[in-house]
Amino acid sequence: MAFTYFFRDMSALQAIKGHVIPRLRSYRYIWVWDAGCAMGPEPYSLAIIFREALGYYGFKRVKIFATDLDEENRRFGQIIAKAIYPEQSVKRIPRELLNKYFINKGSGLYRISDELKRCIVFQRHNLRSLEPVRTNFGLIVCKNVLLHFKERERIDIIKMFHQCLIPGGFFVTEQTQQLPMELSNLFMRVLPNVQLFQKLQ
């Protein structure tokens, strides 16, 4: 499990900003599941997008559950909790957002603000268990993980995601992953150029 970088998939983040958050902003609580969070840049990138869209008070309603299995590196929970990242991983963040949400610790290290840290709940989780970390998610993001599973496993995992989404909730996956045809009756594709899907009733 290697370090990834912030704002890695801008097209997906822009789709979430433009199509997901406007649908979720009226909810009392907004729960997001980032399944396969690696070292944390993706859930923290999501947190920045939600914070920018919802403002200080609206962002208090957001909770992001960041999960991963991490069989080899037992430190990744500590890394997410400390939220200190090397300069290389923050290079794609627009300068105004970097200055707003990160503290330059020197020696090429940046620490994320406490406001963003508070909205992330980290836990280890095995997707093969087919047990969600909770239900009533408005958004589930799962990238760089499903390609490691067999087709049948992918189908079962996405069905589990579907079941724990709120009515009309959203699912985002890797650009290289296609939604299995068997699941076409469960989701509607929102945009042609992003793997963003909305739960069908």
N, C-alpha and C positions, 0 to 999 in steps of 0.2 A: 504494500500500500504506500504509494509515493505521494509527496506533496503535489497537489494540483494548484491552480492559480485562480484568483478572483476574477469574476466577470468573464468566465471562460466561454460561455455560450450566450452572446449578447442577443441573438435573435430570439432565443427562448425567454430571456429576461424581459425583453421588450414586449413579447407576446403576453407574458404574465402581467406586466404593468398595464398594457392596453386593453386586455380582454378578461383577465381573471380578477384582478383587484377591484375593478368597477362592479363586478357581480357580487363580490364578497364583502364589500365595505359596509353594507347595511347590517351584517350579522353582529350579534352581541360579542361573540368570540370567533376568532379566525384561527383555525388549527391547520398547520401545514406539516406534512411528513416528507422529509428528505431521506429516502431509503438508499443507502450506499453513499454516505456523506464523506468518506475518506477522511482527510485531515481537517475538514471544516470550511474551506473557502466557498464551497457551494451554498451551504445553509446561511453563512454570513453574507454572501452576495444577495441571497433572497431577502434576508433581513434588511439590507440597505434599500432594496427596491420597495419593500413594503413601507419602511419608515419614510422614504421620500414621498410616496404616494399618499400615505394616511396622516402624516404629521405626527407631532409629539403625542397628543392624546389618543388619536386613533390607533397608533402603533402599540399602545398598552394592551390592546385587545388581541394582539398577535402572539401565538406560541408556535415555535418551529421545533418539531421533534426530529433530531438528527441521529440516524442509526447506521450501524455498520457491524459486520461480523468481526473483522480484524483478528484472524487467527494467528498472525505472525507478529504483529507489532502491538504489544499491550499498552503502549504509551499514547495511543491516539486520543483517548478520552481526556488525558491530561493536557494534550496540545490544544484541543478544542476549548477546554475550560480556561486555560491560560490565555488563549486567543492572541498569541504572539507569532508573527509570521515574517519570513525573510523578504527583503525588498523585491527579489525576483518574482514572488507570487502576487505582489500588489501592483505590478507595473501597468496592468490594463485598466486599473481603476481611474476614472477621470480625476484630475487633480483636486477639483473642488470637493469631491466626495472623500477622497483620501484625507484631505485636511480636516474635513468635518467629522469623520468617524474613526480615525486612527490617530494614535499618538506615536510620534517618532521617538523610539527608545535609544537611538544611536546604534552604532555598529551594524547598520543595515537591517535593523529589526523594527517592526511596527506592531503596536498592540491595539486591538479593537476596543472601542468605547464600551463602558459598562452598560450603557443603555442597550446596545445590541447583544451583549453577552447575556443579559437577563432574559432575553426572549428565546434563547436556545436551550432545549432540553436534550442532553445527550444520553443515549443508552445503547448497549450492544444488543443486536437482534439478528436472528437468522431467518431470512426470507423463506427458506425451505420449510420452516415450521408452519407456514400459512396462517399464522396467528398475528393479526395486526397489533401494533403497539397501543392503539385505541381506535375509536370509531369517530364518525362525524367530522372527517377532514374536508376542508374546502378545496385543498390542493395537495396532490401527491406528486413528487418529483423522484424519478428513478432513472439514473443514467449510469452508463459504464458498468452495469451490474448484470442486466438481463442477458447480455450476450454471452455470459459465462454459464448460462443454464441451458438445458436441453429444451426443445420446443414444448414438450408437455409441461415442464416445470414453468416455463414462461407463461403459458396460458393459465395455469393454476394460480400463479402469483398475481397476474393482472386481474383475474377474477376476484381475488381477495382484495386487491386495491379497489375495485369497483364496489364491492360490498361495504367497504368502510368509508366511502365518500358520501357526503351529503347529497341530496337530490340536486342535480345540476352541477355537482362538483367537477373538478378538473384534474386531469392526469397528463404529466409531461414526461416524455422519455427521450433517449438519445436520438439524434438525427439519423443515425445509421440503422436504427431499429424500426421495423415496420410492425404495425399492429396486426397480429394474426387474424386471418379472415374469420376464424371461428368466433371472434369477439366483436365482429362488426355490428352486431345488434345491441351491444352494451355501451358503445361510445360513438359520438359524432366528432369528426375532425373539425377543428375550429378554423385553422388556417392551412393553406396548401404548402407553405414553405417551412412550417414548424411542426414538430411532432407533439402538438397540443390537442388534447381530446376532452370533450365534455361528456359527463355521464348522462346516458339516456334513461328515461323513466321506464 
